[in-house]
Amino acid sequence: MMAENKLMQVKELLLRQRLEIFQRKQRLENNWDELSEREIEMEETAQKGALAEIYEQLDEQEQQEIETIDLALDKIDSDSYGICEECLKPITPERLALLPATPYCIACSLSQDKSPKVPPASI
């Protein structure tokens, strides 16, 4: 189990990361609004379409990041932080230092990366 002061440092880091995601999203929304207000020519229309696609992808990624951070914060509060969700073994301190919101140990994470993303079709 992690020392209380270390857990508080991790919690502060996760809260900062969460705030940074919200601030980045707000900046993107402000930039998007500015782009929408301008007079648009043909070339700008194509650029705006490409930006919209990137913006949508960022939105999904940001939502997933927030959910992962929130889960890690919940685990800190419930004294289950640092335990792999898959194998229930402790996640190494080195991995948590690099990826403080990770829910998986390195072995389970690698195992998930190799698993198919789409379930096999039933016959």
C-alpha positions, 0 to 999 in steps of 0.5 A: 500500500502506498504511503498517505503523503504519496497518495495525496501527491498522486491525487493532486497530480490527477486533479491537475491533469483533469483541470488541464483537460477541461482548460484545453477543451475550453480553449478549443471551444473558444477557437472553434467559436472564433472560426465559426464567426469568420467569413468562410471561403471555399478553402476555409470550409475544407479546413473547418471540416477537417478541424471538426473531425479532429475536434470530435476525436479529441472530445472522445479522447478527453472524455475517456481521459476524464473517466480514467482519472475519475476512476483513479481518484475514486480508488484513492478515496476507497483505498484500492488505488494501485491494484490492477483491475484485471489480475488484482495484483499491485501495479508497480510504483514505476508504472504508477509514476508514469501513468498515475491513472492507469487501471492495469499492470503492464502485463494485463495492459499488454494482454488487452492491447493484443485482444481483438477490439471487435467481438467475434461474430456469432454463428 
